[in-house]
Amino acid sequence: MALCATDTARALSCRDGGAAARLKLVALFVIFLTSVVGISSPVLLARLFHGRPAYDKAVLVIKCFAAGVILSTSLVHVLPDAFDALADCQVASRHPWKDFPFSGLITLIGVLTALLVDLTATSHVDSHGHGQISSGYKPVGTNEELAAVCKGSAVELGVEGRLRAAAAAEEEAAKVKQRLVSQVLEIGIIFHSVIIGVTLGMSQNQCTIRPLVAALAFHQIFEGMGLGGCIAQAGFSFGTTAYMCFMFSVTTPMGIVLGMIVFSVTGYDDNSPNALIMEGLLGSLSSGVLIYMGLVDLIALDFFHNKLMSSQLWLKKASFTALVLGSTSMSILALWA
């Protein structure tokens, strides 16, 4: 309790509503611009190099960097913040929060929820893909194949046509899967971004806000690059890509505005027990989703099930290096945010 009193006294000495409001207005523009730069960079690079020989390899390396960013975001940023919120002395001294590790439980629920969504969507994609493959086949004995028999090339044409149809259907199914991964990943990141924005918007502590703005700017760049790399590989239409980039870019600024409105209307303290409980629960859920997506749908999918990577050792090494760089870059930011 003495530690709580010390922390409260320190926070009160830094509370200045006017200075905090000015810093938050600066944060709105800075975070929006850095979010746009972060998420649009891999998307624009992918479109610029589309069709070139190294396109697939470059997108794969970008995606591995993105996986490192996402995994580090969940384990180094989101989950520790959620634990800290529920471990705060104002919360941990109450029932039932002091009786059970709810951060871990809600993280587990987030992982299982992401798995359930993944299983349901994969079943749909598999059935859709099988339908495409079967629809690409032509029954043996059609006029075209009989004519080809006369020319002595029926078997070759039949096998080649089936292989092309199967390859096209497999590629389309993979794209549908990647689109789903990108959309679920964005939902998890949006949860995290809203929490950051609302917390910053409600805060009146200028000592906390000032370094947080600079750190969040870099945070949004790397997190945007992570999501943008996944969006680039998914092959969305221009409209969908623009919409997803826009939603990521405005989520944190909208959260800041929402936090400022909530505080001005209700005087709600971001350090109140209820606010800390909400922050801890939403952060834990978001962390679970991001952990699952990072490990299963990004890292495991590319390193163990990607034919391009398995056939070229140098590409596997480059992808692993990108994964480590992405994790390291995001982890270093935990020193400030």
Secondary structure, DSSP 8 states (H G I E B T S, - for coil): -HHHHHHHHHHHHHB-HHHHHHHHHHHHHHHHHHHHHHHHHHHHHHHHSTTSTTHHHHHHHHHHHHHHHHHHIIIIIIHHHHHHHHHSHHHHTSTTTTTS-HHHHHHHHHHHHHHHHHHHHHHHHHHHHHHHHHHH---TT-HHHHHHHHTT-HHHHHHHHHHHHHHHHHHHHHHHHHHHHHHHHHHHHHHHHHHHHHHHHH--BHHHHHHHHHHHHHHHHHHHHHHHHHHHHHT--HHHHHHHHHHHHHHHHHHHHHHHHHHHHH---TTSHHHHHHHHHHHHHHHHHHHHIIIIIIIIHHHHH-HHHHT-HHHHHHHHHHHHHHHHHHHHGGGT-
